[in-house]
């Protein structure tokens, strides 16, 4: 029996509250030039050319620690950013990142549910999010809210959403990492992760709780047409969906699977550099060799944009 929307919201809140402190380190989130280049590359795949004057007022849904919105703001594509997340822990982490980056005067953050946004009609020029739609229990209600808070001609922009086929393909490197992990740990002389908790967590119990909840927070994987249909039902036009990450995704999941089995401090810096730069190199390979030639459905991540009718597109 599918989980109720209330349970889905509760699990997402509890998981992300626990995960917030170590989230950036776990997922390699970068707020430097590499991070800015990554998010600008995602936007450019959907909107080309990028608007020279940016998007003005933006609302980020499920903003987490701010990877998408704060990097776009640093890149000059957003003037004012309002961030929302169902997790108060994530909102707190985002506020800390905004202050560290010197963006606190242009960024506000509130704890809010995407199905009931606390903003007036037509408040924003852009509604955006990264790896958030697959957590939402009621996509139709959420997209109706996105439309409502957008000004006429405003745009939605979402990235990092798992595709159904891409998710199935990614199971192979995940299984391979499980098989390879004992040998990998011996070669790198790392201890198994169960021997001690991560240092950023208050206790082993907290880590265990987060790990158990992580499997429950992802409730959707999409076909490209699923995203088109939910946007059209809400009233959006000019819907565009594309895919990204194929070989980079396989490489990333294999390495993440290995690393998840070891005590983080034991993993040597040379391995982390290899994994990071290898991932970036394969991202570039995907962009040049595969994304222009293969259908969006085969990639791990889907990106989408659409426009609220009734005004000039930003």
C-alpha positions in Angstrom: 0.0 0.0 0.0 1.5 3.4 -1.0 2.5 5.7 1.9 0.2 8.5 2.6 1.2 12.1 1.7 1.4 12.9 5.4 3.8 10.1 6.0 5.9 11.1 3.0 6.2 14.7 4.3 7.1 13.5 7.8 9.8 11.1 6.5 11.3 13.8 4.2 11.3 16.3 7.1 13.0 13.9 9.6 15.6 12.6 7.1 16.6 16.0 5.8 16.8 17.5 9.3 19.2 14.8 10.3 21.2 14.9 7.0 21.5 18.7 6.8 24.8 19.2 8.7 26.8 16.8 6.6 24.8 17.2 3.3 27.3 19.3 1.4 30.2 17.0 2.2 28.3 13.9 1.4 27.2 15.1 -2.1 30.3 17.1 -2.9 28.4 20.4 -3.1 30.6 23.2 -4.3 29.9 26.9 -4.1 33.1 27.9 -6.0 33.6 28.3 -9.7 33.0 24.6 -10.3 29.6 24.8 -8.7 28.7 27.9 -10.7 29.8 26.3 -13.9 27.7 23.2 -13.2 24.5 25.0 -12.5 24.9 27.4 -15.4 25.5 24.4 -17.7 22.2 22.9 -16.5 20.3 26.1 -17.2 21.9 26.5 -20.6 20.7 23.1 -21.7 17.1 24.3 -21.3 17.4 28.0 -22.1 19.7 29.2 -24.8 20.7 31.9 -24.9 20.5 32.8 -21.2 18.6 36.0 -20.5 21.2 38.8 -20.2 19.4 40.5 -17.4 18.8 37.3 -15.4 15.5 36.4 -13.7 15.0 39.0 -11.1 12.9 37.5 -8.3 13.3 33.8 -7.8 11.7 31.2 -5.5 13.6 27.9 -4.9 11.6 24.9 -3.9 13.2 22.2 -1.7 16.3 24.3 -1.6 18.3 22.1 0.7 21.6 23.8 1.5 21.4 26.1 -1.5 23.4 24.4 -4.2 21.2 25.5 -7.1 19.9 28.9 -6.1 23.0 30.2 -4.3 25.2 29.3 -7.2 22.9 30.9 -9.7 22.8 34.0 -7.6 26.6 34.1 -7.5 26.7 33.7 -11.3 24.5 36.8 -11.6 21.4 35.0 -13.0 19.2 35.9 -10.0 18.7 39.2 -8.2 16.6 38.2 -5.2 16.2 34.7 -4.0 13.6 33.3 -1.6 14.4 29.7 -0.5 11.9 27.2 0.9 12.3 23.7 2.3 10.1 21.4 4.3 13.1 20.8 6.6 14.0 23.4 9.1 17.5 21.9 9.4 18.1 22.4 5.7 16.8 26.0 5.9 19.3 26.7 8.8 22.2 25.2 6.8 21.2 27.3 3.7 21.2 30.5 5.8 24.7 29.6 7.0 25.9 29.1 3.5 24.3 32.4 2.3 26.0 34.3 5.1 29.4 32.6 4.4 29.1 33.6 0.7 28.1 37.2 1.5 24.6 36.8 0.0 22.5 37.3 3.1 21.2 40.7 2.0 19.6 39.2 -1.1 18.5 35.8 0.2 15.6 34.9 2.5 14.6 31.4 3.6 11.5 29.9 5.2 10.3 26.5 6.1 7.4 25.7 3.8 5.5 23.0 1.9 5.4 23.2 -1.9 1.7 22.4 -1.9 0.9 25.5 0.2 3.3 28.3 -0.5 3.1 31.3 1.8 3.5 33.9 -1.0 1.1 36.2 -2.9 0.0 35.5 -6.5 2.5 36.6 -9.1 5.4 37.2 -6.7 8.2 35.7 -8.7 9.8 35.6 -12.1 11.3 32.2 -11.7 10.5 29.1 -9.6 13.3 26.6 -9.5 14.5 23.5 -7.8 17.2 20.8 -7.9 16.4 17.1 -7.1 13.1 18.0 -5.4 10.2 17.0 -7.5 10.8 13.3 -6.9 10.2 13.9 -3.1 6.8 15.6 -3.5 3.7 13.6 -2.7 1.2 15.7 -4.7 2.8 17.0 -7.9 -0.4 18.4 -9.3 -1.0 20.5 -6.2 2.6 21.7 -6.2 2.6 22.6 -9.9 -0.6 24.6 -9.3 1.2 26.5 -6.6 4.2 27.1 -8.9 1.9 28.6 -11.5 0.1 30.7 -8.9 3.1 32.4 -7.5 4.7 33.1 -10.9 4.1 36.4 -12.6 2.7 36.1 -16.2 5.6 35.1 -18.5 7.4 33.6 -15.5 9.3 30.4 -15.8 9.8 27.1 -13.8 13.2 25.4 -14.0 13.9 22.1 -12.4 16.9 19.8 -12.6 18.3 16.7 -11.1 15.1 14.6 -11.3 15.7 10.8 -11.7 14.4 9.2 -14.9 12.8 5.7 -14.7 15.1 4.1 -17.3 18.2 5.9 -15.9 17.4 4.8 -12.4 17.2 1.2 -13.5 20.5 1.5 -15.4 22.1 2.9 -12.3 21.4 -0.2 -10.3 24.2 -2.0 -12.1 27.1 0.2 -10.8 25.4 0.3 -7.4 25.4 -3.5 -7.2 29.0 -3.7 -8.5 30.1 -1.3 -5.8 28.6 -3.6 -3.1 30.5 -6.5 -4.5 33.8 -4.6 -4.9 33.7 -2.7 -1.6 35.5 -5.3 0.6 38.5 -5.5 -1.8 38.5 -1.7 -2.2 38.6 -1.2 1.5 41.5 -3.6 1.9 43.5 -1.9 -0.9 42.9 1.5 0.5 43.3 0.3 4.1 40.1 1.8 5.3 37.9 0.6 8.2 34.3 -0.5 7.5 31.8 2.4 8.1 29.9 0.5 10.8 33.0 0.7 13.1 32.3 4.4 14.0 29.8 7.1 13.2 30.5 10.0 10.9 32.0 12.9 12.8 29.4 15.4 11.8 26.6 13.4 13.4 25.9 13.6 17.1 25.7 9.8 17.5 25.7 6.5 15.8 22.0 6.3 16.4 21.4 9.5 14.4 23.5 8.2 11.5 21.6 4.9 11.6 18.2 6.7 11.6 19.2 8.9 8.6 20.4 5.9 6.7 17.2 4.0 7.2 15.1 7.0 6.2 17.1 7.8 3.1 15.5 4.8 1.2 12.0 6.2 1.9 12.4 9.8 0.7 12.6 9.2 -3.0 9.0 8.5 -4.2 9.1 9.2 -7.9 11.2 8.4 -11.0 9.9 10.0 -14.1 9.5 9.4 -17.8 10.1 12.7 -19.7 6.4 12.7 -20.7 5.4 12.6 -17.0 7.0 15.9 -16.4 5.4 17.4 -19.6 2.0 16.2 -18.6 2.0 17.5 -15.0 3.2 20.9 -16.3 0.5 21.1 -19.0 -2.2 20.0 -16.6 -1.2 22.9 -14.3 -1.5 25.4 -17.2 2.1 25.8 -18.3 3.2 26.2 -21.9 6.5 25.9 -23.8 7.4 22.8 -21.8 10.9 21.5 -22.5 12.5 18.4 -21.0 16.0 17.1 -21.6 18.4 14.6 -20.0 21.9 14.7 -18.6 24.5 12.4 -17.0 25.0 8.9 -18.3 28.6 7.7 -17.9 29.2 10.3 -15.2 26.3 8.9 -13.2 27.5 5.3 -13.5 30.9 6.4 -12.3 29.5 8.5 -9.5 27.2 5.9 -8.1 29.9 3.2 -8.2 32.3 5.4 -6.3 29.7 6.7 -3.8 28.8 3.1 -3.1 32.4 2.2 -2.3 32.9 5.3 -0.1 29.7 4.7 1.8 31.1 1.5 3.2 34.2 3.2 4.7 35.0 5.6 7.6 35.2 8.9 5.8 38.5 10.0 7.4 40.2 6.9 6.2 39.6 7.6 2.5 42.8 9.1 1.1 42.8 12.5 -0.6 44.1 11.1 -3.9 41.1 8.9 -4.2 38.7 11.8 -3.6 40.5 13.8 -6.2 40.3 11.0 -8.7 36.6 10.5 -8.0 35.9 14.2 -8.3 37.9 15.0 -11.4 36.8 11.7 -13.1 33.2 12.6 -12.5 33.7 16.1 -14.0 35.6 14.7 -17.0 32.7 12.2 -17.7 30.2 15.0 -17.4 31.9 16.8 -20.2 32.0 13.5 -22.2 28.3 13.1 -21.7 27.6 16.7 -22.9 29.6 16.3 -26.0 29.1 12.7 -27.1 25.8 11.4 -25.7 23.4 14.2 -24.7 23.0 15.5 -28.2 22.4 12.0 -29.6 20.4 9.9 -27.2 16.8 10.4 -26.0 16.3 12.1 -22.6 14.8 8.9 -21.0 18.1 7.0 -20.9 19.9 9.6 -18.8 19.8 9.4 -15.0 18.7 13.0 -14.6 15.9 14.9 -16.2 15.7 18.7 -16.5 12.6 20.7 -17.3 11.4 24.2 -17.9 8.0 25.7 -18.8 6.4 29.1 -18.9 3.3 30.6 -17.3 1.4 32.1 -20.2 0.2 35.7 -20.3 3.4 37.8 -20.5 6.9 38.0 -22.0 9.2 35.1 -21.2 12.1 36.3 -19.0 
